[in-house]
Amino acid sequence: MRLSARIIWLMLWTVCVAQGQHCDFPQIKNGGLYDEKEHKPSFPVAPGKSFEYYCNRGFLPTSRTYWDSIHCTAQGWEPAVPCRRLCGIYHIENGEILQQKGKYIQDESVSVECCPGYSLPNDQDTITCTENGWSPEPKCIRVSGIMSDLNTYFREASNKIFHIFQSSGFSNVNGFDFKSSCINKCLKSNIEIQNGFLSESDLTYDINRKTQFRCKQGYVTANGETSGTVTCLQNGWSAQPACFKSCDRPVFENAGTKNNSIWFKLNDKLDYECHAGYENRHKDTKGSIICNYYGWSDRPSCFEKECSIPFLDQYLLISPIKDKYKVGDLLKFSCRQGHRVGPDSVQCYSFGWSPSFPTCKGKVRSCDHPPDLFNGKLRGTKKEKYSHGEVVEYDCKPRFLLKGPNKIQCIDGKWTTLPKCIATDQLGYCKTPTLADMKAIHAKKIGFNQNFILIYKCRGIQNYKLSICLNGVWIYEPTCTEKEYCPPPPQIPNAQIMETTVKYLDGEKVSVLCQDNYVLQDTEEMVCKDGRWQSLPRCVAKIPCSQPPKIDHGSIKLPKSSEERRDTAESRSYEHGTTLSYVCDDGFRMAEEHGVTCHMGKWSAPPRCVGLPCGPPPSIHHGIVSHELDSYQHGEEVTYICSEGFGINGPAFIKCVGGKWPQPPDCKKKGLFSLFS
């Protein structure tokens, strides 16, 4: 009984299929079903079922949307041709498209009117959008015959008339539109290339034809090329190009620049900076050269700096004695008699000798107890009296960072400059030392916290050494080799006073604080390495910024909407470190919330204001909008199409800007197509 019911059901299903009551899986040419694998097992399906489908690039459903539905009916799938070719055309060579709407779908046609002496293939007057594109080819070709030659003569004559009236400021005479696509010649005499010339010898050029121009020797285009192209358009040449005087990238001697350009225009300025230890002929480490008609105004050359020997104390001995001292050279001192007051060595820098030279005195004074350090403390036990030359060291409290020398010295009754403790949000970790000949307690740890004391000893030596972690730096850096001493750290130009005569071990660092209105560059601290101070910081003047950058559809946010304040804001300068914010115009919103900050004379990148979307575009009499939607993004365009017998007055396109549409064109009764018909 069960088997008989199944057979009956299969027979009924077969009859229904034979009568066309079900639909097999659709074969959509140039497209396909969404979620095809998921739906395929359910076929065939009964009438009334629908499935969403998509079309490949260049094809659209008949609804002109990006996707649609295909429906199963008693007669089969509807629509029978789901995906149709999308054809676009905005211009036709040697002719004009009537009732222009820009985009057409398969089986749609559009009328074409060719210029006198030209015709579509096979004398047709329409082109049709097919599955393979336009048919016939949308191009008006030259036709032969006496009338054609006569038409060509009149056409060339009208072209000359067009240029005469165009140069006089007229565009329409007696109904003849001189901007018609049939006037498609450009004259060589109508283009003037400053410091350049057209490469070709032709006197006239057809519309859309490109031709090359060249610059004179020593001149380049705005893009830095020796040649460029211009195009003949319906309204004349695409541009009046120009060539500019240029200079090639110069050769630098012991100098460099941050500018990566390989060529420069007339009056361009190129800044350069000398390498460390060098200066230009003006005794400066920086310079500028300017591109002029005869080339560069100067050579970006730098020469090795030297330190001269100043007048010395008569009892002071120096070593070594040379005729010249270069940057990096050391001078060591000793006294013939008496006590040395000052450092026992100094170093030659790009800014001269530092620290100051010592003197020799017969008697020297001792110092009282050293000064207290705010947010810091003296290392070791404080004494009441300290003899000349004695050194004490300071540490900062947790979460405070030491700036300046951590050691001060008693020099003839006075202590050298005290360091400073600057608050910091976080304290750095000290890394585990990796020395093959060192054995340390707790050396297996990855990092060490503030104030951790590392105890270690070196191979072959019984005594233990110690090092302390302060703000991510080891004080008394762990080492098992004898290190060289550096002279006292130099007084960096424009930095806060840092008087000290204390020598530092190899590997020790000293941080620097700049004076007011100066900012650190390159690095924050100098390093004692191989007996010399290296990686010197620089204190450079804070450069103010001029007017902040302008942004499209936005402006700088001012405290109050006062014209007086606005004038002041546009003319004033802004200090280094100043931050300003922006506000967008009506119809626009901020793409990213941030302002601009002045850093050494330059503003950081400003934010962007992006436009709000628009609703449906405005309607016009005797015309419609092609492919109208409910909403358009900022910058999107729509095209207007006039009814038969009417022509567009003004641009056929309008663009959505900041949530608003501009004034649309209007449709007017069409006049004569051309002067010679």
PEMO-V731166 format. One record per run of one state. SS is the DSSP state (a for helix, b for strand, c for the rest). FROM is the first residue (numbers start at 0). TO is the last residue. If there is no record, write none. Layout:
SS/FROM/TO  SS/FROM/TO
This chain:
c/0/0  a/1/17  c/18/20  b/21/22  c/23/29  b/30/32  c/33/34  a/35/39  c/40/43  b/44/45  c/46/48  b/49/54  c/55/57  b/58/59  c/60/65  b/66/72  c/73/74  b/75/77  c/78/82  b/83/87  c/88/91  b/92/92  c/93/93  b/94/96  c/97/101  b/102/104  c/105/107  b/108/113  c/114/116  b/117/118  c/119/119  a/120/122  c/123/124  b/125/129  c/130/131  b/132/134  c/135/137  b/138/138  c/139/139  b/140/141  c/142/144  a/145/166  c/167/170  b/171/172  c/173/174  b/175/176  c/177/183  b/184/186  a/187/189  c/190/192  b/193/193  c/194/194  b/195/197  c/198/202  b/203/205  c/206/208  b/209/214  c/215/217  b/218/219  c/220/225  b/226/232  c/233/234  b/235/236  c/237/240  b/241/241  c/242/242  b/243/247  c/248/251  b/252/252  c/253/253  b/254/255  c/256/261  b/262/264  c/265/267  b/268/273  c/274/276  b/277/278  c/279/284  b/285/291  c/292/293  b/294/295  c/296/299  b/300/300  c/301/301  b/302/303  c/304/304  b/305/306  c/307/314  b/315/318  c/319/323  b/324/325  c/326/328  b/329/334  c/335/337  b/338/340  c/341/343  b/344/348  c/349/350  b/351/353  c/354/357  b/358/360  c/361/365  b/366/366  c/367/374  b/375/377  c/378/384  b/385/385  c/386/389  b/390/395  c/396/398  b/399/402  c/403/405  b/406/410  c/411/412  b/413/414  c/415/418  b/419/422  c/423/428  b/429/430  c/431/436  b/437/439  c/440/445  b/446/447  c/448/451  b/452/457  c/458/463  b/464/469  c/470/471  b/472/474  c/475/483  b/484/485  c/486/493  b/494/494  c/495/502  b/503/504  c/505/507  b/508/510  c/511/512  b/513/513  c/514/516  b/517/520  c/521/523  b/524/528  c/529/530  b/531/533  c/534/536  b/537/540  c/541/543  b/544/544  c/545/552  b/553/555  c/556/561  a/562/570  c/571/572  b/573/573  c/574/577  b/578/579  c/580/580  b/581/583  c/584/586  b/587/589  c/590/594  b/595/598  c/599/600  b/601/602  c/603/607  b/608/610  c/611/612  b/613/613  c/614/618  b/619/619  c/620/621  b/622/624  c/625/630  b/631/631  c/632/635  b/636/641  c/642/644  b/645/648  c/649/651  b/652/656  c/657/658  b/659/660  c/661/664  b/665/668  c/669/676
